[in-house]
Amino acid sequence: MKYYSFLIIVLLLSACVDRKTEIESAMRQYDHLTFRMNGDSLADTYTTNGVLGGKGMGKYISRDSIRKF
């Protein structure tokens, strides 16, 4: 019974984490870097095999190609 009580508490605590604020903060930081045209810092926000692409543009794969773009 103690195991199940502990499991329920852990599940409730993990459900209470506010990820929305964290995501919004990261998006604001990304926008800030984009508007400042800080290519090095912007490329570092991607994973090593990250992909930058959009409608009407090519795909840039990896930090180095994103940095060059």
Secondary structure by P-SEA (a helix, b strand, c coil): caaaaaaaaaaaaaaaccaaaaaaaaaaaaaaaaaacaaaaaaaacccbbbbbcccbbbbccaaaaaac
